[in-house]
Amino acid sequence: VPILHSNITIPYSNEKNSWAFFAGDCSSNVRFELKPTLANSTEYDMSRIRMCVGGPKDHTDHGDAMNHDVLSYSEFVRQLQDALWIIAPHGAHPAAFTMYETIQAGSLPVYVTNDDDAASDLPYVDLGFDWNTDIGLVVSSSRLSAIPAALRDQGAAVHRRGVVSWARYLFTAEGVIDYIRLVLAVLTDEAAKSNKATTTNA
């Protein structure tokens, strides 16, 4: 789990001054397609959707017009804290580490995936979290152009931010460790009950 390795916690910010943000590497085709698809949105300000950089899908031959400048980590964190919605497309793996960083910052993740069933494998669904209604949005990579319209519902954003404010601890290193301990305790208890039942019936 990357969050356990880095053990970095981004400070929570309640004040949001921009609409949407993305910056990251080009570890999947969908990341490369984000800026070209969203840059011309007339519905909302998508100017902070940056072109991905580095990784196997990097296309630096497009030049400066595609905004290939790399953010410092401190600026990346500031942008995470400042934006209401953070575009978090899958990378080399189904989930994106940015989803954890987004929630730590008090922002809402827009998870973009090319797998229609991926949402069922996201963190904490076993605790009842619905990533498409409780914490953020789940958008198919085939519908990137629909993202601006999907962010329209301000009432939904208020609900999600309320969930994020109390669920944030689960997306820190300490929260992940506590969750692992909980799962291990449950599995140990279930194994003990199963062994007891087997012994009783023997």
Biotite code that builds the C-alpha atoms (Angstrom):
import biotite.structure as struc

atoms = struc.array([
    struc.Atom([0.000, 0.000, 0.000], chain_id="A", res_id=1, res_name="VAL", atom_name="CA", element="C"),
    struc.Atom([1.739, 3.237, -1.102], chain_id="A", res_id=2, res_name="PRO", atom_name="CA", element="C"),
    struc.Atom([0.209, 5.291, 1.691], chain_id="A", res_id=3, res_name="ILE", atom_name="CA", element="C"),
    struc.Atom([1.924, 3.108, 4.298], chain_id="A", res_id=4, res_name="LEU", atom_name="CA", element="C"),
    struc.Atom([5.246, 3.546, 2.536], chain_id="A", res_id=5, res_name="HIS", atom_name="CA", element="C"),
    struc.Atom([5.026, 7.334, 2.229], chain_id="A", res_id=6, res_name="SER", atom_name="CA", element="C"),
    struc.Atom([3.220, 8.016, 5.529], chain_id="A", res_id=7, res_name="ASN", atom_name="CA", element="C"),
    struc.Atom([2.415, 11.525, 4.288], chain_id="A", res_id=8, res_name="ILE", atom_name="CA", element="C"),
    struc.Atom([-0.775, 13.243, 5.429], chain_id="A", res_id=9, res_name="THR", atom_name="CA", element="C"),
    struc.Atom([-2.026, 16.260, 3.514], chain_id="A", res_id=10, res_name="ILE", atom_name="CA", element="C"),
    struc.Atom([-3.646, 18.896, 5.748], chain_id="A", res_id=11, res_name="PRO", atom_name="CA", element="C"),
    struc.Atom([-7.429, 19.164, 5.448], chain_id="A", res_id=12, res_name="TYR", atom_name="CA", element="C"),
    struc.Atom([-8.769, 22.332, 3.818], chain_id="A", res_id=13, res_name="SER", atom_name="CA", element="C"),
    struc.Atom([-12.387, 23.416, 4.087], chain_id="A", res_id=14, res_name="ASN", atom_name="CA", element="C"),
    struc.Atom([-11.999, 26.357, 1.699], chain_id="A", res_id=15, res_name="GLU", atom_name="CA", element="C"),
    struc.Atom([-12.326, 25.549, -1.995], chain_id="A", res_id=16, res_name="LYS", atom_name="CA", element="C"),
    struc.Atom([-11.556, 28.281, -4.528], chain_id="A", res_id=17, res_name="ASN", atom_name="CA", element="C"),
    struc.Atom([-11.316, 26.334, -7.789], chain_id="A", res_id=18, res_name="SER", atom_name="CA", element="C"),
    struc.Atom([-13.538, 23.840, -9.527], chain_id="A", res_id=19, res_name="TRP", atom_name="CA", element="C"),
    struc.Atom([-11.434, 20.893, -10.687], chain_id="A", res_id=20, res_name="ALA", atom_name="CA", element="C"),
    struc.Atom([-7.791, 19.819, -10.812], chain_id="A", res_id=21, res_name="PHE", atom_name="CA", element="C"),
    struc.Atom([-5.615, 17.051, -12.200], chain_id="A", res_id=22, res_name="PHE", atom_name="CA", element="C"),
    struc.Atom([-1.864, 16.538, -12.354], chain_id="A", res_id=23, res_name="ALA", atom_name="CA", element="C"),
    struc.Atom([-0.084, 13.217, -12.611], chain_id="A", res_id=24, res_name="GLY", atom_name="CA", element="C"),
    struc.Atom([2.025, 10.874, -14.677], chain_id="A", res_id=25, res_name="ASP", atom_name="CA", element="C"),
    struc.Atom([1.008, 9.253, -17.945], chain_id="A", res_id=26, res_name="CYS", atom_name="CA", element="C"),
    struc.Atom([0.620, 5.736, -16.590], chain_id="A", res_id=27, res_name="SER", atom_name="CA", element="C"),
    struc.Atom([-2.560, 5.057, -18.598], chain_id="A", res_id=28, res_name="SER", atom_name="CA", element="C"),
    struc.Atom([-4.145, 6.221, -21.851], chain_id="A", res_id=29, res_name="ASN", atom_name="CA", element="C"),
    struc.Atom([-7.014, 7.906, -20.040], chain_id="A", res_id=30, res_name="VAL", atom_name="CA", element="C"),
    struc.Atom([-4.585, 10.227, -18.241], chain_id="A", res_id=31, res_name="ARG", atom_name="CA", element="C"),
    struc.Atom([-3.181, 11.368, -21.558], chain_id="A", res_id=32, res_name="PHE", atom_name="CA", element="C"),
    struc.Atom([-6.698, 12.067, -22.869], chain_id="A", res_id=33, res_name="GLU", atom_name="CA", element="C"),
    struc.Atom([-7.924, 14.157, -19.911], chain_id="A", res_id=34, res_name="LEU", atom_name="CA", element="C"),
    struc.Atom([-6.646, 17.603, -20.817], chain_id="A", res_id=35, res_name="LYS", atom_name="CA", element="C"),
    struc.Atom([-7.404, 17.466, -24.555], chain_id="A", res_id=36, res_name="PRO", atom_name="CA", element="C"),
    struc.Atom([-10.947, 16.294, -23.762], chain_id="A", res_id=37, res_name="THR", atom_name="CA", element="C"),
    struc.Atom([-11.775, 18.709, -20.928], chain_id="A", res_id=38, res_name="LEU", atom_name="CA", element="C"),
    struc.Atom([-9.787, 21.817, -21.827], chain_id="A", res_id=39, res_name="ALA", atom_name="CA", element="C"),
    struc.Atom([-12.518, 23.237, -24.073], chain_id="A", res_id=40, res_name="ASN", atom_name="CA", element="C"),
    struc.Atom([-15.362, 22.828, -21.602], chain_id="A", res_id=41, res_name="SER", atom_name="CA", element="C"),
    struc.Atom([-17.626, 25.879, -21.619], chain_id="A", res_id=42, res_name="THR", atom_name="CA", element="C"),
    struc.Atom([-19.685, 24.655, -18.675], chain_id="A", res_id=43, res_name="GLU", atom_name="CA", element="C"),
    struc.Atom([-17.062, 24.895, -15.935], chain_id="A", res_id=44, res_name="TYR", atom_name="CA", element="C"),
    struc.Atom([-13.509, 26.112, -15.536], chain_id="A", res_id=45, res_name="ASP", atom_name="CA", element="C"),
    struc.Atom([-11.285, 23.171, -16.403], chain_id="A", res_id=46, res_name="MET", atom_name="CA", element="C"),
    struc.Atom([-8.115, 25.241, -16.802], chain_id="A", res_id=47, res_name="SER", atom_name="CA", element="C"),
    struc.Atom([-6.434, 23.413, -13.906], chain_id="A", res_id=48, res_name="ARG", atom_name="CA", element="C"),
    struc.Atom([-6.668, 20.059, -15.652], chain_id="A", res_id=49, res_name="ILE", atom_name="CA", element="C"),
    struc.Atom([-3.017, 19.625, -16.604], chain_id="A", res_id=50, res_name="ARG", atom_name="CA", element="C"),
    struc.Atom([-1.361, 17.438, -19.187], chain_id="A", res_id=51, res_name="MET", atom_name="CA", element="C"),
    struc.Atom([0.101, 14.278, -17.699], chain_id="A", res_id=52, res_name="CYS", atom_name="CA", element="C"),
    struc.Atom([3.895, 13.961, -17.707], chain_id="A", res_id=53, res_name="VAL", atom_name="CA", element="C"),
    struc.Atom([6.375, 11.084, -17.624], chain_id="A", res_id=54, res_name="GLY", atom_name="CA", element="C"),
    struc.Atom([5.558, 7.406, -17.701], chain_id="A", res_id=55, res_name="GLY", atom_name="CA", element="C"),
    struc.Atom([5.025, 5.074, -20.670], chain_id="A", res_id=56, res_name="PRO", atom_name="CA", element="C"),
    struc.Atom([2.198, 7.165, -22.178], chain_id="A", res_id=57, res_name="LYS", atom_name="CA", element="C"),
    struc.Atom([4.010, 10.518, -22.142], chain_id="A", res_id=58, res_name="ASP", atom_name="CA", element="C"),
    struc.Atom([3.762, 12.367, -25.467], chain_id="A", res_id=59, res_name="HIS", atom_name="CA", element="C"),
    struc.Atom([6.111, 15.284, -24.892], chain_id="A", res_id=60, res_name="THR", atom_name="CA", element="C"),
    struc.Atom([6.381, 15.918, -28.609], chain_id="A", res_id=61, res_name="ASP", atom_name="CA", element="C"),
    struc.Atom([3.121, 17.885, -28.339], chain_id="A", res_id=62, res_name="HIS", atom_name="CA", element="C"),
    struc.Atom([5.132, 20.762, -26.867], chain_id="A", res_id=63, res_name="GLY", atom_name="CA", element="C"),
    struc.Atom([4.320, 23.543, -24.443], chain_id="A", res_id=64, res_name="ASP", atom_name="CA", element="C"),
    struc.Atom([0.799, 24.001, -25.772], chain_id="A", res_id=65, res_name="ALA", atom_name="CA", element="C"),
    struc.Atom([-0.160, 20.822, -23.922], chain_id="A", res_id=66, res_name="MET", atom_name="CA", element="C"),
    struc.Atom([1.102, 22.237, -20.594], chain_id="A", res_id=67, res_name="ASN", atom_name="CA", element="C"),
    struc.Atom([3.911, 19.801, -19.843], chain_id="A", res_id=68, res_name="HIS", atom_name="CA", element="C"),
    struc.Atom([5.344, 21.797, -16.920], chain_id="A", res_id=69, res_name="ASP", atom_name="CA", element="C"),
    struc.Atom([5.780, 19.665, -13.807], chain_id="A", res_id=70, res_name="VAL", atom_name="CA", element="C"),
    struc.Atom([4.373, 20.893, -10.503], chain_id="A", res_id=71, res_name="LEU", atom_name="CA", element="C"),
    struc.Atom([6.465, 20.904, -7.340], chain_id="A", res_id=72, res_name="SER", atom_name="CA", element="C"),
    struc.Atom([4.995, 18.690, -4.630], chain_id="A", res_id=73, res_name="TYR", atom_name="CA", element="C"),
    struc.Atom([4.129, 21.709, -2.472], chain_id="A", res_id=74, res_name="SER", atom_name="CA", element="C"),
    struc.Atom([2.211, 23.278, -5.374], chain_id="A", res_id=75, res_name="GLU", atom_name="CA", element="C"),
    struc.Atom([0.520, 19.943, -6.087], chain_id="A", res_id=76, res_name="PHE", atom_name="CA", element="C"),
    struc.Atom([-0.680, 19.806, -2.467], chain_id="A", res_id=77, res_name="VAL", atom_name="CA", element="C"),
    struc.Atom([-1.895, 23.409, -2.623], chain_id="A", res_id=78, res_name="ARG", atom_name="CA", element="C"),
    struc.Atom([-3.911, 22.646, -5.740], chain_id="A", res_id=79, res_name="GLN", atom_name="CA", element="C"),
    struc.Atom([-5.383, 19.531, -4.108], chain_id="A", res_id=80, res_name="LEU", atom_name="CA", element="C"),
    struc.Atom([-6.490, 21.601, -1.138], chain_id="A", res_id=81, res_name="GLN", atom_name="CA", element="C"),
    struc.Atom([-7.865, 24.415, -3.285], chain_id="A", res_id=82, res_name="ASP", atom_name="CA", element="C"),
    struc.Atom([-10.047, 22.451, -5.725], chain_id="A", res_id=83, res_name="ALA", atom_name="CA", element="C"),
    struc.Atom([-13.477, 21.014, -4.947], chain_id="A", res_id=84, res_name="LEU", atom_name="CA", element="C"),
    struc.Atom([-13.143, 18.091, -7.373], chain_id="A", res_id=85, res_name="TRP", atom_name="CA", element="C"),
    struc.Atom([-9.932, 16.184, -8.127], chain_id="A", res_id=86, res_name="ILE", atom_name="CA", element="C"),
    struc.Atom([-9.841, 14.045, -11.261], chain_id="A", res_id=87, res_name="ILE", atom_name="CA", element="C"),
    struc.Atom([-8.334, 10.709, -10.176], chain_id="A", res_id=88, res_name="ALA", atom_name="CA", element="C"),
    struc.Atom([-8.020, 8.389, -13.184], chain_id="A", res_id=89, res_name="PRO", atom_name="CA", element="C"),
    struc.Atom([-6.689, 4.897, -12.740], chain_id="A", res_id=90, res_name="HIS", atom_name="CA", element="C"),
    struc.Atom([-3.018, 4.480, -13.514], chain_id="A", res_id=91, res_name="GLY", atom_name="CA", element="C"),
    struc.Atom([-1.053, 1.256, -13.725], chain_id="A", res_id=92, res_name="ALA", atom_name="CA", element="C"),
    struc.Atom([-3.372, -0.215, -11.058], chain_id="A", res_id=93, res_name="HIS", atom_name="CA", element="C"),
    struc.Atom([-7.184, -0.075, -10.641], chain_id="A", res_id=94, res_name="PRO", atom_name="CA", element="C"),
    struc.Atom([-7.213, 2.411, -7.755], chain_id="A", res_id=95, res_name="ALA", atom_name="CA", element="C"),
    struc.Atom([-5.264, 5.671, -7.736], chain_id="A", res_id=96, res_name="ALA", atom_name="CA", element="C"),
    struc.Atom([-3.132, 6.933, -4.834], chain_id="A", res_id=97, res_name="PHE", atom_name="CA", element="C"),
    struc.Atom([-4.496, 10.397, -5.670], chain_id="A", res_id=98, res_name="THR", atom_name="CA", element="C"),
    struc.Atom([-7.840, 9.248, -4.256], chain_id="A", res_id=99, res_name="MET", atom_name="CA", element="C"),
    struc.Atom([-6.265, 9.030, -0.794], chain_id="A", res_id=100, res_name="TYR", atom_name="CA", element="C"),
    struc.Atom([-4.503, 12.370, -1.177], chain_id="A", res_id=101, res_name="GLU", atom_name="CA", element="C"),
    struc.Atom([-7.723, 13.984, -2.378], chain_id="A", res_id=102, res_name="THR", atom_name="CA", element="C"),
    struc.Atom([-9.741, 12.886, 0.629], chain_id="A", res_id=103, res_name="ILE", atom_name="CA", element="C"),
    struc.Atom([-6.973, 13.880, 3.030], chain_id="A", res_id=104, res_name="GLN", atom_name="CA", element="C"),
    struc.Atom([-7.172, 17.377, 1.522], chain_id="A", res_id=105, res_name="ALA", atom_name="CA", element="C"),
    struc.Atom([-10.944, 17.501, 2.030], chain_id="A", res_id=106, res_name="GLY", atom_name="CA", element="C"),
    struc.Atom([-11.677, 17.411, -1.695], chain_id="A", res_id=107, res_name="SER", atom_name="CA", element="C"),
    struc.Atom([-13.829, 15.039, -3.750], chain_id="A", res_id=108, res_name="LEU", atom_name="CA", element="C"),
    struc.Atom([-12.336, 12.416, -6.090], chain_id="A", res_id=109, res_name="PRO", atom_name="CA", element="C"),
    struc.Atom([-13.666, 11.800, -9.586], chain_id="A", res_id=110, res_name="VAL", atom_name="CA", element="C"),
    struc.Atom([-12.500, 8.255, -10.219], chain_id="A", res_id=111, res_name="TYR", atom_name="CA", element="C"),
    struc.Atom([-12.096, 7.573, -13.940], chain_id="A", res_id=112, res_name="VAL", atom_name="CA", element="C"),
    struc.Atom([-11.833, 3.940, -14.988], chain_id="A", res_id=113, res_name="THR", atom_name="CA", element="C"),
    struc.Atom([-12.061, 1.750, -18.072], chain_id="A", res_id=114, res_name="ASN", atom_name="CA", element="C"),
    struc.Atom([-13.459, -1.117, -15.982], chain_id="A", res_id=115, res_name="ASP", atom_name="CA", element="C"),
    struc.Atom([-17.200, -0.927, -15.310], chain_id="A", res_id=116, res_name="ASP", atom_name="CA", element="C"),
    struc.Atom([-16.806, -3.210, -12.281], chain_id="A", res_id=117, res_name="ASP", atom_name="CA", element="C"),
    struc.Atom([-13.791, -1.446, -10.756], chain_id="A", res_id=118, res_name="ALA", atom_name="CA", element="C"),
    struc.Atom([-15.852, 0.587, -8.266], chain_id="A", res_id=119, res_name="ALA", atom_name="CA", element="C"),
    struc.Atom([-16.756, -2.604, -6.392], chain_id="A", res_id=120, res_name="SER", atom_name="CA", element="C"),
    struc.Atom([-13.053, -3.173, -5.652], chain_id="A", res_id=121, res_name="ASP", atom_name="CA", element="C"),
    struc.Atom([-12.250, 0.313, -4.359], chain_id="A", res_id=122, res_name="LEU", atom_name="CA", element="C"),
    struc.Atom([-11.166, 0.901, -0.734], chain_id="A", res_id=123, res_name="PRO", atom_name="CA", element="C"),
    struc.Atom([-13.691, 0.414, 2.056], chain_id="A", res_id=124, res_name="TYR", atom_name="CA", element="C"),
    struc.Atom([-16.642, -0.755, -0.031], chain_id="A", res_id=125, res_name="VAL", atom_name="CA", element="C"),
    struc.Atom([-16.874, -3.556, 2.529], chain_id="A", res_id=126, res_name="ASP", atom_name="CA", element="C"),
    struc.Atom([-17.634, -0.873, 5.123], chain_id="A", res_id=127, res_name="LEU", atom_name="CA", element="C"),
    struc.Atom([-20.554, 0.385, 3.070], chain_id="A", res_id=128, res_name="GLY", atom_name="CA", element="C"),
    struc.Atom([-18.878, 3.224, 1.165], chain_id="A", res_id=129, res_name="PHE", atom_name="CA", element="C"),
    struc.Atom([-20.410, 3.934, -2.226], chain_id="A", res_id=130, res_name="ASP", atom_name="CA", element="C"),
    struc.Atom([-17.749, 5.771, -4.208], chain_id="A", res_id=131, res_name="TRP", atom_name="CA", element="C"),
    struc.Atom([-20.307, 7.102, -6.675], chain_id="A", res_id=132, res_name="ASN", atom_name="CA", element="C"),
    struc.Atom([-22.694, 8.649, -4.143], chain_id="A", res_id=133, res_name="THR", atom_name="CA", element="C"),
    struc.Atom([-20.959, 9.019, -0.758], chain_id="A", res_id=134, res_name="ASP", atom_name="CA", element="C"),
    struc.Atom([-17.410, 10.173, -1.437], chain_id="A", res_id=135, res_name="ILE", atom_name="CA", element="C"),
    struc.Atom([-17.004, 11.193, -5.058], chain_id="A", res_id=136, res_name="GLY", atom_name="CA", element="C"),
    struc.Atom([-17.990, 10.175, -8.554], chain_id="A", res_id=137, res_name="LEU", atom_name="CA", element="C"),
    struc.Atom([-17.151, 7.175, -10.724], chain_id="A", res_id=138, res_name="VAL", atom_name="CA", element="C"),
    struc.Atom([-16.926, 7.956, -14.448], chain_id="A", res_id=139, res_name="VAL", atom_name="CA", element="C"),
    struc.Atom([-16.229, 5.621, -17.343], chain_id="A", res_id=140, res_name="SER", atom_name="CA", element="C"),
    struc.Atom([-13.147, 6.531, -19.370], chain_id="A", res_id=141, res_name="SER", atom_name="CA", element="C"),
    struc.Atom([-15.356, 6.364, -22.465], chain_id="A", res_id=142, res_name="SER", atom_name="CA", element="C"),
    struc.Atom([-17.375, 9.327, -21.116], chain_id="A", res_id=143, res_name="ARG", atom_name="CA", element="C"),
    struc.Atom([-14.631, 11.842, -20.255], chain_id="A", res_id=144, res_name="LEU", atom_name="CA", element="C"),
    struc.Atom([-16.489, 14.657, -21.999], chain_id="A", res_id=145, res_name="SER", atom_name="CA", element="C"),
    struc.Atom([-19.407, 14.132, -19.591], chain_id="A", res_id=146, res_name="ALA", atom_name="CA", element="C"),
    struc.Atom([-17.328, 14.981, -16.497], chain_id="A", res_id=147, res_name="ILE", atom_name="CA", element="C"),
    struc.Atom([-18.124, 18.732, -16.405], chain_id="A", res_id=148, res_name="PRO", atom_name="CA", element="C"),
    struc.Atom([-21.869, 18.084, -16.490], chain_id="A", res_id=149, res_name="ALA", atom_name="CA", element="C"),
    struc.Atom([-21.524, 15.371, -13.845], chain_id="A", res_id=150, res_name="ALA", atom_name="CA", element="C"),
    struc.Atom([-20.056, 17.934, -11.436], chain_id="A", res_id=151, res_name="LEU", atom_name="CA", element="C"),
    struc.Atom([-23.102, 20.201, -11.705], chain_id="A", res_id=152, res_name="ARG", atom_name="CA", element="C"),
    struc.Atom([-25.017, 19.029, -8.595], chain_id="A", res_id=153, res_name="ASP", atom_name="CA", element="C"),
    struc.Atom([-23.858, 21.277, -5.737], chain_id="A", res_id=154, res_name="GLN", atom_name="CA", element="C"),
    struc.Atom([-26.208, 19.568, -3.276], chain_id="A", res_id=155, res_name="GLY", atom_name="CA", element="C"),
    struc.Atom([-24.475, 16.266, -3.961], chain_id="A", res_id=156, res_name="ALA", atom_name="CA", element="C"),
    struc.Atom([-21.124, 17.942, -3.348], chain_id="A", res_id=157, res_name="ALA", atom_name="CA", element="C"),
    struc.Atom([-22.286, 19.160, 0.077], chain_id="A", res_id=158, res_name="VAL", atom_name="CA", element="C"),
    struc.Atom([-23.309, 15.620, 1.054], chain_id="A", res_id=159, res_name="HIS", atom_name="CA", element="C"),
    struc.Atom([-20.046, 14.129, -0.160], chain_id="A", res_id=160, res_name="ARG", atom_name="CA", element="C"),
    struc.Atom([-17.940, 16.716, 1.661], chain_id="A", res_id=161, res_name="ARG", atom_name="CA", element="C"),
    struc.Atom([-19.773, 15.853, 4.859], chain_id="A", res_id=162, res_name="GLY", atom_name="CA", element="C"),
    struc.Atom([-18.862, 12.182, 4.429], chain_id="A", res_id=163, res_name="VAL", atom_name="CA", element="C"),
    struc.Atom([-15.255, 13.027, 3.548], chain_id="A", res_id=164, res_name="VAL", atom_name="CA", element="C"),
    struc.Atom([-14.851, 15.189, 6.662], chain_id="A", res_id=165, res_name="SER", atom_name="CA", element="C"),
    struc.Atom([-15.472, 12.244, 9.007], chain_id="A", res_id=166, res_name="TRP", atom_name="CA", element="C"),
    struc.Atom([-14.140, 9.440, 6.793], chain_id="A", res_id=167, res_name="ALA", atom_name="CA", element="C"),
    struc.Atom([-10.837, 11.220, 6.155], chain_id="A", res_id=168, res_name="ARG", atom_name="CA", element="C"),
    struc.Atom([-9.015, 9.322, 8.939], chain_id="A", res_id=169, res_name="TYR", atom_name="CA", element="C"),
    struc.Atom([-9.474, 6.038, 7.058], chain_id="A", res_id=170, res_name="LEU", atom_name="CA", element="C"),
    struc.Atom([-7.404, 7.465, 4.204], chain_id="A", res_id=171, res_name="PHE", atom_name="CA", element="C"),
    struc.Atom([-4.360, 8.200, 6.336], chain_id="A", res_id=172, res_name="THR", atom_name="CA", element="C"),
    struc.Atom([-1.597, 5.696, 7.132], chain_id="A", res_id=173, res_name="ALA", atom_name="CA", element="C"),
    struc.Atom([-2.923, 5.333, 10.680], chain_id="A", res_id=174, res_name="GLU", atom_name="CA", element="C"),
    struc.Atom([-6.435, 4.718, 9.417], chain_id="A", res_id=175, res_name="GLY", atom_name="CA", element="C"),
    struc.Atom([-5.289, 2.065, 6.947], chain_id="A", res_id=176, res_name="VAL", atom_name="CA", element="C"),
    struc.Atom([-3.373, 0.268, 9.715], chain_id="A", res_id=177, res_name="ILE", atom_name="CA", element="C"),
    struc.Atom([-6.437, 0.345, 11.991], chain_id="A", res_id=178, res_name="ASP", atom_name="CA", element="C"),
    struc.Atom([-8.556, -1.026, 9.142], chain_id="A", res_id=179, res_name="TYR", atom_name="CA", element="C"),
    struc.Atom([-6.087, -3.874, 8.554], chain_id="A", res_id=180, res_name="ILE", atom_name="CA", element="C"),
    struc.Atom([-6.151, -4.693, 12.274], chain_id="A", res_id=181, res_name="ARG", atom_name="CA", element="C"),
    struc.Atom([-9.957, -4.710, 12.215], chain_id="A", res_id=182, res_name="LEU", atom_name="CA", element="C"),
    struc.Atom([-10.078, -7.062, 9.230], chain_id="A", res_id=183, res_name="VAL", atom_name="CA", element="C"),
    struc.Atom([-7.524, -9.397, 10.816], chain_id="A", res_id=184, res_name="LEU", atom_name="CA", element="C"),
    struc.Atom([-9.497, -9.408, 14.084], chain_id="A", res_id=185, res_name="ALA", atom_name="CA", element="C"),
    struc.Atom([-12.712, -10.275, 12.253], chain_id="A", res_id=186, res_name="VAL", atom_name="CA", element="C"),
    struc.Atom([-11.028, -13.037, 10.256], chain_id="A", res_id=187, res_name="LEU", atom_name="CA", element="C"),
    struc.Atom([-9.419, -14.446, 13.406], chain_id="A", res_id=188, res_name="THR", atom_name="CA", element="C"),
    struc.Atom([-12.763, -14.422, 15.212], chain_id="A", res_id=189, res_name="ASP", atom_name="CA", element="C"),
    struc.Atom([-14.511, -16.128, 12.307], chain_id="A", res_id=190, res_name="GLU", atom_name="CA", element="C"),
    struc.Atom([-11.787, -18.777, 12.116], chain_id="A", res_id=191, res_name="ALA", atom_name="CA", element="C"),
    struc.Atom([-12.079, -19.445, 15.858], chain_id="A", res_id=192, res_name="ALA", atom_name="CA", element="C"),
    struc.Atom([-15.863, -19.837, 15.583], chain_id="A", res_id=193, res_name="LYS", atom_name="CA", element="C"),
    struc.Atom([-15.474, -22.159, 12.607], chain_id="A", res_id=194, res_name="SER", atom_name="CA", element="C"),
    struc.Atom([-12.930, -24.310, 14.449], chain_id="A", res_id=195, res_name="ASN", atom_name="CA", element="C"),
    struc.Atom([-15.202, -24.451, 17.513], chain_id="A", res_id=196, res_name="LYS", atom_name="CA", element="C"),
    struc.Atom([-18.150, -25.521, 15.400], chain_id="A", res_id=197, res_name="ALA", atom_name="CA", element="C"),
    struc.Atom([-16.052, -28.203, 13.708], chain_id="A", res_id=198, res_name="THR", atom_name="CA", element="C"),
    struc.Atom([-14.834, -29.535, 17.070], chain_id="A", res_id=199, res_name="THR", atom_name="CA", element="C"),
    struc.Atom([-18.379, -29.576, 18.481], chain_id="A", res_id=200, res_name="THR", atom_name="CA", element="C"),
    struc.Atom([-19.733, -31.506, 15.528], chain_id="A", res_id=201, res_name="ASN", atom_name="CA", element="C"),
    struc.Atom([-16.866, -34.012, 15.488], chain_id="A", res_id=202, res_name="ALA", atom_name="CA", element="C"),
])
